[in-house]
Amino acid sequence: MSEILELKNVSKQYGETKVLDNINFKINNNEFFTILGSSGSGKSTIIRMIGGFTKPSAGEIIYENNIINDEPIFNRPFNTVFQDYALFPNMNVFDNVGFGLKIKNINKGEIEKKVLDVLAVVGLENFSKRMPQELSGGQQQRVALARAIICEPKIILLDEPLGALDAELRKQMQLFLKEIQKKIQITFIFITHDQEEAIFLSDRIAVLNKHKFEQIGSPKDLYYSPQTTYMAKFFGECNLINCSVINEDSKSVKVSSKFGNFVIPNNATLNRDLDFVYGIRPEEVKLVAKNENSMRVKIRDISFKGSTSTINATNENEDALLKIQNISSNISQSLSVGTYIDVEFNTEFGSIFTE
Amino acid sequence: MTRSENYTKYLLACLTGLIVAALYAPIVLTIFYSFYKSRKGKVDWGSFSYEPYTKLIFERQILESLMNSIYVGVVTVICSVIIGFYFANYYHTSKSKMKEFLQFIIFLPFLLPPIITGLSLLIFFREINLPRSLNTVVIGHTIFVLAIVFKIILNKLETLKPSLMESAYDLGASKWQAFYYVLLPNIKLSLIIAGLLAFTISLDETLITLFLIGNDTTWPIKLWAKMRVGFSKQVNASVTLILILTSLLVLLIASIISRSERKIMY
């Protein structure tokens, strides 16, 4: 896949306040790329810098091998869908959508044809004479998207476009966005604070935390190979266990932990110390019959979730907690709080964190 | 409802009626006496005539002063709306700390007693050797009404989302195109209202005008001068005309506002 946009060592400061610190990423053509972060993490600033509404304090924004830091907004082949839609209240839907073409002095007949085409794409062909105030939130969102699409930008920037919609409509619009992005084949850079939304929509996600990217990757990468403990806890839950190496050979490493000793595969490419944090998801902890690799833990509580149950267990000293998920309720029914169970880790799904 | 509650209701209604009557009686009487004559406090019902109105046409001085006032009003509206918009837009978009000072300067002439504003302008014009004329009056009025025009336009600008102009730029508009196609249509109403208000204020402004006017005269000053030498029916008639004119203006403003509010209600 060819690369379309790159941010290189980009930082942004307002006075003394650091908003973004050394941001690096590359975006491929036709990709649905999501920047995920909590409010105030600086995610909107990234999109505003790409769109040209604000300039980076340091670093370069590179579009197709040209640095575009100083390129004025109207020269950039990107269009933005704003969080508050920003439709022009003095124009009807048709004129709103046709605005970008009118500015370019395209003749009326062509504008009309294109506007009606794009309105059909977003499913609003019968609304062209309506004023923005007469439309629902979801419809306004579609108009805003149509207004961006019609300019045939290379990238569409979406700044939390679904933030103002209620849950039901949000679901519908997510599906709509995903389908339309496939249909029109334009790169989307999407901003959200909603994890589920990001996972559902994106080809790749960049997670922003404390003004920096924690990790960039496909939703599956982020879930199964988190690179930091923050990321391990970010999507779903993860048991983080402090470990020390007892001995190792080329194939496996034997480590000790508060829950007992266990063996993990030795991944030579991984750079780790003798002490590290091991991350294992609650559903990758299995109940087993006692054997030489199993660990004995004490049940603290069992919560019934229907067909499966979740167990919180502690070690012998009760100073470390282990969460176990997806235990068939048939099995958990026969267990009781305060008794001991033997567990093993599904070590092929575990992660090692050296921080 | 009990009987005493009923009485209270009627009493309040009467009181309200009296207050309204007291407020508007002078205006009604002015109109009334532009048509009828009175002798020793008694109305002469047989004396109805349009004469003061027809005579007014031949009363060149009053008409001339009225034309002067309209000229001053119109030029004041044009100047104050353009300058007011410029300052309001600057105040709205600028991050400079100086903008608070700018607002203070704009409001000062409006808040100061008009006598101070008038006098200081007069001294200033003398210092720079600008002879007094209708144009100095226009400058004085513009400075005076600027605060209101500025505030009305600023209020409107502050209701607009910043993303509105950003999206215009984003779709490829130049600064001028964004102003013409997006900003102007959205603040048009506030410009009209500000202009109409500026015109009404300018029309009856007397104190500042008194200091700044040269050999010409504006309508309120002419009336004032005429009253000193005795009442004439033409004064009544011209007041009635202006009353109708300004009422129509106010009605126009009100209808524009209510129409735009209905639009937003959708």
Interface residues (C-beta under 8 A of the other chain):
Chain A: G51 F53 I73 F74 F78 N79 T80 F82 Q83 D84 A86 F88 P89 N90 M91 F99 G100 K102 I103 K104 M131 Q133 E134 R147 C151
Chain B: K161 S163 L164 E166 S167 A168 Y169 D170 L171 G172 A173 S174 Q177 Y181 V182 P185 N186 K263 I264 Y266
